[in-house]
Amino acid sequence: MAKNKEISIEVNNLPGGTEVLVTIPHYDPRSIPAMTFRTRDVIAYLKKEDIKHGSPTEEAYLNNMPPETTLEGRWVFKKPVKPRKKKTTNKNLKTKRK
């Protein structure tokens, strides 16, 4: 039986944000190194792919080493928040006096 030797990352747009599904290969000392996959790795991938996202609402931790092997995980991120523009009021405006 052939084992998948690559990391699989699938990004889906949801109505409330972004879903990221990740699968890592099982550890094999002869061909597949030990690895972990964390939220910071998902965020780095999204940044590299220029995918905008908000804060995480669901997180996972993947580890391909026994005895606590977790090879699949799901992360969900809120929609990105647009920065608010500050209202300009007369108090904030400086005028030059002649």
C-alpha positions in Angstrom: 0.0 0.0 0.0 1.5 3.3 -1.1 1.6 6.1 1.5 1.0 9.8 0.6 4.3 11.5 1.3 3.2 15.1 0.9 1.4 17.7 2.9 -2.0 18.4 1.6 -3.6 21.8 2.2 -7.1 22.7 1.0 -8.6 26.2 1.5 -12.3 26.8 1.3 -14.2 30.0 1.5 -17.2 29.8 3.9 -19.9 32.4 4.4 -18.4 33.3 7.8 -14.7 33.2 6.8 -12.1 30.7 5.6 -11.7 27.0 6.3 -8.3 25.3 5.9 -8.0 21.5 5.9 -4.5 20.0 6.3 -3.3 16.4 6.0 0.3 15.4 6.8 2.0 12.1 6.0 2.6 9.4 8.7 6.2 9.3 10.0 8.5 6.8 8.4 12.1 6.9 9.6 13.3 5.8 6.2 11.5 8.3 4.0 9.3 10.8 5.9 10.6 13.1 8.6 8.9 13.8 11.9 6.8 16.9 11.7 4.2 19.0 13.4 1.7 21.5 11.8 0.4 24.3 13.9 -1.8 27.4 13.6 1.3 29.5 12.9 2.1 27.2 9.9 -1.4 27.7 8.5 -1.1 31.5 8.9 2.3 31.5 7.2 0.8 29.5 4.3 -2.2 31.8 3.9 0.1 34.8 3.9 2.4 33.2 1.3 -0.7 32.6 -0.9 -2.0 36.1 -0.3 -5.2 34.9 1.3 -6.8 37.4 3.6 -8.2 36.1 6.9 -9.2 37.2 10.4 -8.5 35.6 13.7 -8.9 31.8 14.2 -12.1 30.4 15.6 -11.1 26.7 15.3 -7.6 25.4 15.5 -5.8 22.0 15.4 -2.4 20.6 16.1 -1.0 17.9 13.9 1.8 15.5 14.8 2.9 12.5 12.7 4.9 10.8 15.5 3.5 8.0 17.6 2.0 7.6 20.2 -0.2 10.7 19.7 -0.5 10.7 16.0 -2.9 13.3 14.4 -2.6 13.5 10.6 -5.6 15.6 9.7 -6.8 18.9 11.0 -9.2 21.7 10.4 -8.7 25.5 11.0 -11.4 28.1 10.6 -10.7 31.8 10.4 -13.1 34.7 10.7 -13.6 37.0 7.7 -10.9 39.7 7.6 -11.8 42.9 9.4 -11.5 46.1 7.4 -9.7 48.9 9.3 -12.1 51.7 10.3 -11.4 55.2 9.1 -11.2 57.7 11.8 -13.8 60.4 11.7 -12.4 63.9 11.2 -13.9 66.4 13.5 -13.3 70.1 13.9 -11.5 69.4 17.1 -8.9 67.4 15.2 -8.3 70.0 12.5 -5.6 72.6 13.0 -6.0 75.8 11.2 -3.3 78.4 10.6 -4.0 81.8 12.0 -3.0 84.8 10.0 
